[in-house]
Amino acid sequence: MAPLIPAPHEAMPARPLTVTARAARRYHAVAMAAIHVTDIEAAINHWRERAPSPDGVTLAPELRALAEVYALLVFHHEDEADEEAMPQPAREAWLAWYRGTPDTPCIAICSTSQGDAVCKGCGRTFDEVQRWTEMSPAAKRAAWRRIAQDGSAWRFNRYAERAAERGARPA
């Protein structure tokens, strides 16, 4: 993986940061799970509400860790952070936010059991439905993002009220 090196005027971290997913995929044939910048932003907003700055300047440790990842993504014009290469404090802060999001987009109308490659109810592929419990948090968020952007699953139109009842809001 290509390390992200700080500018010369910045202190060198104890170990080089390897944050971006695109850089990681350059060196790995298998695509790694990545956390999209919008999820980093959502986690930052979560922590801003949960641990507001007492003086308008000081950041909580979770915010500082996520802000570092966010700044590197912006600086390098990336839109995804490698899930495994994130600094541990940032990953823990992101996971704390993630645990407050709905786990599954399922609305209990699974057309993959009837042979569809993509579920008409939730928008997940057959493989995603079958392996959901084994998927990493970043892989689940990537699936949520894809189905929310597509917006054609019944959970977003025909059965939107069912999704609301189950507490599974779109990502």
Order of alpha helices (4+ residues) and beta strands (2+ residues): alpha-beta-alpha-alpha-beta-alpha-alpha-alpha-alpha
